[in-house]
Amino acid sequence: MPRFFFNIRRDGRLLPDVDGALHHDRAAAIDEAVEGAREVVSAWVKAGDPVDAGGVVVTDEDGAIVGEVRFRDVVRTE
């Protein structure tokens, strides 16, 4: 199984995920990124903080970006 990394883009910086996680494929990794982004946004909302314009940048073992989930895209506003 390939390893994917879930790097956090926040305030113009990229915070690297040094451990990563094993997933069957890219789609499964993106699904995890969506769930992780929802958890981060939920914590911000509970704390009364604004939702950051950043997101989760998913990379493969070679460092290639395979997807990105923006924090604002996981918030339903309607």
C-alpha positions as CSV (number, residue, x, y, z in Angstrom):
1,M,0.0,0.0,0.0
2,P,1.3,3.5,-0.8
3,R,2.0,6.1,1.9
4,F,0.4,9.5,1.6
5,F,1.3,12.6,3.6
6,F,-1.3,15.2,4.9
7,N,0.5,18.5,5.0
8,I,-1.3,21.5,6.5
9,R,-1.2,24.8,4.6
10,R,-2.0,27.6,7.1
11,D,-1.1,31.3,7.2
12,G,1.0,31.0,4.0
13,R,3.1,28.2,5.4
14,L,3.2,24.5,4.8
15,L,3.4,22.3,7.9
16,P,4.7,19.0,6.8
17,D,3.3,15.6,7.9
18,V,6.4,13.6,8.6
19,D,4.6,10.3,9.3
20,G,2.0,9.9,6.6
21,A,-0.5,7.1,6.4
22,L,-1.0,4.0,4.3
23,H,-4.0,4.0,1.9
24,H,-5.1,1.8,-0.9
25,D,-5.2,4.6,-3.4
26,R,-5.3,8.3,-4.0
27,A,-9.1,8.5,-3.5
28,A,-8.9,7.0,0.0
29,A,-6.2,9.5,0.9
30,I,-8.3,12.4,-0.3
31,D,-11.2,11.0,1.7
32,E,-9.0,11.1,4.8
33,A,-7.9,14.6,4.0
34,V,-11.6,15.8,3.8
35,E,-12.3,14.2,7.2
36,G,-9.2,15.7,8.7
37,A,-10.0,19.1,7.4
38,R,-13.5,18.9,8.9
39,E,-12.0,18.0,12.3
40,V,-9.7,21.1,12.1
41,V,-12.5,23.4,11.0
42,S,-14.8,22.0,13.8
43,A,-12.2,22.8,16.4
44,W,-11.8,26.4,15.1
45,V,-15.6,26.9,15.1
46,K,-15.9,25.6,18.6
47,A,-13.2,28.0,19.7
48,G,-14.8,30.9,17.9
49,D,-11.8,31.3,15.5
50,P,-12.2,32.2,11.8
51,V,-11.9,29.4,9.2
52,D,-8.5,29.7,7.7
53,A,-8.1,30.0,3.9
54,G,-5.5,27.1,3.9
55,G,-6.1,23.4,3.7
56,V,-4.7,20.0,3.6
57,V,-2.1,19.2,0.8
58,V,-1.9,15.5,0.1
59,T,1.4,14.3,-1.3
60,D,2.7,10.8,-2.2
61,E,5.9,9.2,-1.2
62,D,7.8,11.1,-3.9
63,G,6.5,14.4,-2.6
64,A,4.2,15.0,-5.6
65,I,0.9,16.7,-4.8
66,V,-2.0,14.3,-5.5
67,G,-4.7,16.5,-4.1
68,E,-5.7,19.5,-1.9
69,V,-8.6,20.0,0.3
70,R,-9.3,23.6,1.3
71,F,-10.7,24.2,4.7
72,R,-13.4,26.4,3.4
73,D,-14.6,23.7,1.0
74,V,-15.5,21.4,3.8
75,V,-17.9,23.9,5.5
76,R,-21.5,23.8,4.4
77,T,-22.9,27.3,4.6
78,E,-26.4,26.7,3.3
